[in-house]
Amino acid sequence: MLRSLLSAFAMYSRIPVPQVEWKEENRRYSLGFFPLIGAVTGALLYLWYIICSEVGMGNMIFAAGAVILPLAVNGGIHFDGFCDVTDALSSFGDKEKKLAILSDPHIGSFAVMWAGVYLLAEFALFAKAYIFGIRDILSIAAIYVLSRSISGISAMTCKSAKSEGALYSFVKPAHRNITIGMDVFFLLCAAALSVYIHPVKGIVCTVCAAAAFIVCVRKAKKEFGGITGDVLGWALQMCEILCLAAAMLYDHIVR
């Protein structure tokens, strides 16, 4: 279990952890621990809000740090998937061409444009969240766990488009039932925390997170023939921005 935890943090974060040998038995439960990286990200976001509030930095500085923070924690691995999938979908090619684009290390113009749109929208939403206060930040912090829990469940239950790659190296040796059980547990904890903080908005964010993944996975099956690590990175990023937008829209309407 400990080696699986360390493997998950070594692969999906830039948080320094003791290195473990890269073999299948050390990755058996790694996807079950994946949501804990979201918990660390959420905790750091909450800490960043406290610092900005105490020092009086204002919503713009907070928003800039909030956009940078997840990328710093995970090294941009999920945002890289977002860029690759955006390029592939924008090609309007057949399945083989799209899968080839996913494997291409170069970035295309569509990825650059949509990456800019994504980060700009995220910055604006975080600036709005800072104004609404600490309860909103706690609700947003839970989204990072929600997105990774659903991502882990999707990885274990959905058809893979390729029998190779980073995601496959974690799915193949995984103990399926225990891993899914771990992800469901973290999903319920994050949903319960979000609902406890703000009942209606917590339900809105949880439903939005699940809906985002369902739509993205169906899209991936149609366009790529299944999921890949890049696809789940894209789905995770879409889940987080849509949940953040839904939370801010709810606050704006209510207030």
Contacts in CASP RR format, 6 or more apart in sequence:
PFRMAT RR
TARGET T0000
AUTHOR 0000-0000-0000
METHOD contacts of the structure
MODEL  1
MLRSLLSAFAMYSRIPVPQVEWKEENRRYSLGFFPLIGAVTGALLYLWYI
ICSEVGMGNMIFAAGAVILPLAVNGGIHFDGFCDVTDALSSFGDKEKKLA
ILSDPHIGSFAVMWAGVYLLAEFALFAKAYIFGIRDILSIAAIYVLSRSI
SGISAMTCKSAKSEGALYSFVKPAHRNITIGMDVFFLLCAAALSVYIHPV
KGIVCTVCAAAAFIVCVRKAKKEFGGITGDVLGWALQMCEILCLAAAMLY
DHIVR
1 29 0 8 1.000
3 20 0 8 1.000
3 25 0 8 1.000
3 26 0 8 1.000
4 26 0 8 1.000
4 27 0 8 1.000
4 28 0 8 1.000
4 29 0 8 1.000
4 30 0 8 1.000
4 32 0 8 1.000
4 33 0 8 1.000
5 29 0 8 1.000
5 30 0 8 1.000
5 33 0 8 1.000
5 36 0 8 1.000
6 17 0 8 1.000
6 18 0 8 1.000
6 19 0 8 1.000
6 20 0 8 1.000
6 26 0 8 1.000
7 20 0 8 1.000
7 22 0 8 1.000
7 26 0 8 1.000
7 27 0 8 1.000
7 30 0 8 1.000
8 30 0 8 1.000
8 31 0 8 1.000
8 32 0 8 1.000
8 33 0 8 1.000
8 34 0 8 1.000
8 36 0 8 1.000
8 37 0 8 1.000
9 15 0 8 1.000
9 17 0 8 1.000
9 33 0 8 1.000
9 36 0 8 1.000
9 37 0 8 1.000
10 17 0 8 1.000
10 19 0 8 1.000
10 20 0 8 1.000
11 30 0 8 1.000
11 166 0 8 1.000
11 170 0 8 1.000
12 34 0 8 1.000
12 37 0 8 1.000
12 74 0 8 1.000
12 77 0 8 1.000
13 37 0 8 1.000
13 40 0 8 1.000
13 73 0 8 1.000
13 74 0 8 1.000
13 75 0 8 1.000
14 72 0 8 1.000
14 73 0 8 1.000
14 74 0 8 1.000
14 75 0 8 1.000
15 37 0 8 1.000
15 40 0 8 1.000
15 73 0 8 1.000
20 26 0 8 1.000
24 172 0 8 1.000
24 173 0 8 1.000
25 173 0 8 1.000
27 169 0 8 1.000
27 170 0 8 1.000
27 173 0 8 1.000
27 174 0 8 1.000
28 173 0 8 1.000
28 174 0 8 1.000
28 175 0 8 1.000
28 179 0 8 1.000
29 174 0 8 1.000
29 175 0 8 1.000
29 178 0 8 1.000
29 179 0 8 1.000
29 182 0 8 1.000
30 170 0 8 1.000
30 174 0 8 1.000
31 152 0 8 1.000
31 155 0 8 1.000
31 156 0 8 1.000
31 170 0 8 1.000
31 171 0 8 1.000
31 174 0 8 1.000
31 179 0 8 1.000
31 183 0 8 1.000
32 152 0 8 1.000
32 178 0 8 1.000
32 179 0 8 1.000
32 181 0 8 1.000
32 182 0 8 1.000
32 183 0 8 1.000
32 186 0 8 1.000
33 182 0 8 1.000
34 148 0 8 1.000
34 149 0 8 1.000
34 151 0 8 1.000
34 152 0 8 1.000
34 183 0 8 1.000
35 145 0 8 1.000
35 148 0 8 1.000
35 149 0 8 1.000
35 152 0 8 1.000
35 183 0 8 1.000
35 186 0 8 1.000
35 187 0 8 1.000
35 190 0 8 1.000
36 186 0 8 1.000
37 73 0 8 1.000
37 74 0 8 1.000
37 148 0 8 1.000
38 73 0 8 1.000
38 144 0 8 1.000
38 145 0 8 1.000
38 147 0 8 1.000
38 148 0 8 1.000
39 144 0 8 1.000
39 145 0 8 1.000
39 186 0 8 1.000
40 73 0 8 1.000
41 69 0 8 1.000
41 70 0 8 1.000
41 73 0 8 1.000
41 74 0 8 1.000
41 141 0 8 1.000
41 144 0 8 1.000
42 140 0 8 1.000
42 141 0 8 1.000
42 142 0 8 1.000
42 144 0 8 1.000
42 145 0 8 1.000
43 141 0 8 1.000
44 69 0 8 1.000
44 73 0 8 1.000
45 66 0 8 1.000
45 69 0 8 1.000
45 137 0 8 1.000
45 140 0 8 1.000
45 141 0 8 1.000
45 144 0 8 1.000
46 137 0 8 1.000
46 138 0 8 1.000
46 141 0 8 1.000
48 62 0 8 1.000
48 65 0 8 1.000
48 66 0 8 1.000
48 69 0 8 1.000
49 62 0 8 1.000
49 130 0 8 1.000
49 133 0 8 1.000
49 134 0 8 1.000
49 137 0 8 1.000
51 57 0 8 1.000
52 58 0 8 1.000
52 61 0 8 1.000
52 62 0 8 1.000
52 130 0 8 1.000
53 134 0 8 1.000
58 130 0 8 1.000
59 126 0 8 1.000
59 127 0 8 1.000
59 128 0 8 1.000
59 130 0 8 1.000
59 131 0 8 1.000
60 127 0 8 1.000
62 126 0 8 1.000
62 127 0 8 1.000
62 130 0 8 1.000
63 123 0 8 1.000
63 124 0 8 1.000
63 126 0 8 1.000
63 127 0 8 1.000
63 130 0 8 1.000
64 123 0 8 1.000
66 122 0 8 1.000
66 126 0 8 1.000
66 129 0 8 1.000
67 119 0 8 1.000
67 122 0 8 1.000
67 123 0 8 1.000
67 126 0 8 1.000
70 76 0 8 1.000
70 144 0 8 1.000
70 240 0 8 1.000
71 79 0 8 1.000
77 233 0 8 1.000
78 232 0 8 1.000
78 233 0 8 1.000
78 234 0 8 1.000
78 236 0 8 1.000
78 237 0 8 1.000
79 115 0 8 1.000
79 233 0 8 1.000
79 237 0 8 1.000
80 230 0 8 1.000
80 233 0 8 1.000
81 229 0 8 1.000
81 230 0 8 1.000
81 231 0 8 1.000
81 233 0 8 1.000
81 234 0 8 1.000
81 237 0 8 1.000
82 114 0 8 1.000
82 115 0 8 1.000
82 118 0 8 1.000
82 233 0 8 1.000
82 234 0 8 1.000
82 237 0 8 1.000
82 238 0 8 1.000
83 107 0 8 1.000
83 108 0 8 1.000
83 111 0 8 1.000
83 112 0 8 1.000
83 114 0 8 1.000
83 115 0 8 1.000
84 101 0 8 1.000
84 102 0 8 1.000
84 104 0 8 1.000
84 111 0 8 1.000
84 230 0 8 1.000
84 234 0 8 1.000
85 102 0 8 1.000
85 230 0 8 1.000
85 231 0 8 1.000
85 233 0 8 1.000
85 234 0 8 1.000
86 110 0 8 1.000
86 111 0 8 1.000
86 114 0 8 1.000
86 115 0 8 1.000
86 234 0 8 1.000
87 101 0 8 1.000
87 104 0 8 1.000
87 107 0 8 1.000
87 108 0 8 1.000
87 110 0 8 1.000
87 111 0 8 1.000
88 98 0 8 1.000
88 99 0 8 1.000
88 101 0 8 1.000
88 102 0 8 1.000
88 223 0 8 1.000
88 224 0 8 1.000
88 230 0 8 1.000
89 98 0 8 1.000
89 223 0 8 1.000
90 110 0 8 1.000
91 97 0 8 1.000
91 98 0 8 1.000
91 101 0 8 1.000
95 223 0 8 1.000
95 224 0 8 1.000
95 225 0 8 1.000
98 223 0 8 1.000
98 224 0 8 1.000
99 161 0 8 1.000
99 162 0 8 1.000
99 224 0 8 1.000
99 228 0 8 1.000
102 224 0 8 1.000
102 228 0 8 1.000
102 230 0 8 1.000
102 231 0 8 1.000
118 237 0 8 1.000
118 241 0 8 1.000
121 241 0 8 1.000
121 245 0 8 1.000
122 241 0 8 1.000
122 244 0 8 1.000
125 241 0 8 1.000
125 244 0 8 1.000
125 245 0 8 1.000
125 248 0 8 1.000
126 244 0 8 1.000
128 248 0 8 1.000
128 251 0 8 1.000
128 252 0 8 1.000
129 136 0 8 1.000
129 137 0 8 1.000
129 140 0 8 1.000
129 244 0 8 1.000
129 247 0 8 1.000
129 248 0 8 1.000
130 137 0 8 1.000
132 248 0 8 1.000
132 251 0 8 1.000
132 255 0 8 1.000
135 197 0 8 1.000
135 198 0 8 1.000
136 198 0 8 1.000
136 247 0 8 1.000
136 248 0 8 1.000
136 251 0 8 1.000
138 193 0 8 1.000
138 197 0 8 1.000
139 194 0 8 1.000
139 197 0 8 1.000
139 198 0 8 1.000
139 201 0 8 1.000
139 202 0 8 1.000
139 205 0 8 1.000
139 247 0 8 1.000
140 244 0 8 1.000
140 247 0 8 1.000
142 190 0 8 1.000
142 191 0 8 1.000
142 193 0 8 1.000
142 194 0 8 1.000
142 197 0 8 1.000
142 202 0 8 1.000
142 205 0 8 1.000
143 190 0 8 1.000
143 194 0 8 1.000
143 205 0 8 1.000
143 209 0 8 1.000
143 239 0 8 1.000
143 240 0 8 1.000
143 243 0 8 1.000
143 244 0 8 1.000
143 247 0 8 1.000
144 240 0 8 1.000
145 186 0 8 1.000
145 187 0 8 1.000
145 189 0 8 1.000
145 190 0 8 1.000
146 187 0 8 1.000
146 190 0 8 1.000
146 191 0 8 1.000
146 194 0 8 1.000
146 205 0 8 1.000
146 206 0 8 1.000
146 209 0 8 1.000
146 239 0 8 1.000
146 243 0 8 1.000
147 209 0 8 1.000
147 236 0 8 1.000
147 239 0 8 1.000
147 240 0 8 1.000
147 243 0 8 1.000
148 186 0 8 1.000
148 236 0 8 1.000
149 183 0 8 1.000
149 184 0 8 1.000
149 186 0 8 1.000
149 187 0 8 1.000
149 190 0 8 1.000
150 183 0 8 1.000
150 187 0 8 1.000
150 209 0 8 1.000
150 210 0 8 1.000
150 213 0 8 1.000
150 239 0 8 1.000
151 213 0 8 1.000
151 232 0 8 1.000
151 233 0 8 1.000
151 235 0 8 1.000
151 236 0 8 1.000
151 239 0 8 1.000
152 179 0 8 1.000
152 183 0 8 1.000
152 232 0 8 1.000
153 180 0 8 1.000
153 183 0 8 1.000
153 184 0 8 1.000
153 187 0 8 1.000
154 213 0 8 1.000
154 217 0 8 1.000
154 227 0 8 1.000
154 232 0 8 1.000
154 235 0 8 1.000
155 167 0 8 1.000
155 170 0 8 1.000
155 171 0 8 1.000
155 227 0 8 1.000
155 229 0 8 1.000
155 232 0 8 1.000
156 171 0 8 1.000
156 174 0 8 1.000
156 176 0 8 1.000
156 179 0 8 1.000
156 180 0 8 1.000
156 183 0 8 1.000
157 180 0 8 1.000
158 217 0 8 1.000
158 221 0 8 1.000
158 226 0 8 1.000
158 227 0 8 1.000
159 221 0 8 1.000
159 225 0 8 1.000
159 226 0 8 1.000
159 227 0 8 1.000
160 167 0 8 1.000
160 168 0 8 1.000
160 171 0 8 1.000
160 226 0 8 1.000
160 227 0 8 1.000
160 228 0 8 1.000
161 220 0 8 1.000
161 224 0 8 1.000
161 225 0 8 1.000
161 226 0 8 1.000
161 227 0 8 1.000
161 228 0 8 1.000
161 231 0 8 1.000
162 168 0 8 1.000
162 228 0 8 1.000
165 228 0 8 1.000
165 229 0 8 1.000
166 229 0 8 1.000
167 227 0 8 1.000
167 228 0 8 1.000
167 229 0 8 1.000
167 232 0 8 1.000
191 202 0 8 1.000
191 206 0 8 1.000
194 201 0 8 1.000
194 202 0 8 1.000
194 205 0 8 1.000
194 206 0 8 1.000
195 202 0 8 1.000
195 203 0 8 1.000
195 206 0 8 1.000
200 250 0 8 1.000
201 247 0 8 1.000
201 250 0 8 1.000
201 251 0 8 1.000
204 246 0 8 1.000
204 247 0 8 1.000
204 250 0 8 1.000
205 243 0 8 1.000
205 246 0 8 1.000
205 247 0 8 1.000
208 239 0 8 1.000
208 242 0 8 1.000
208 243 0 8 1.000
208 246 0 8 1.000
209 239 0 8 1.000
209 242 0 8 1.000
209 243 0 8 1.000
212 235 0 8 1.000
212 238 0 8 1.000
212 239 0 8 1.000
212 242 0 8 1.000
212 243 0 8 1.000
213 235 0 8 1.000
213 239 0 8 1.000
216 231 0 8 1.000
216 234 0 8 1.000
216 235 0 8 1.000
216 238 0 8 1.000
216 239 0 8 1.000
217 227 0 8 1.000
217 231 0 8 1.000
217 235 0 8 1.000
220 226 0 8 1.000
220 227 0 8 1.000
220 228 0 8 1.000
220 231 0 8 1.000
220 235 0 8 1.000
221 227 0 8 1.000
224 231 0 8 1.000
END
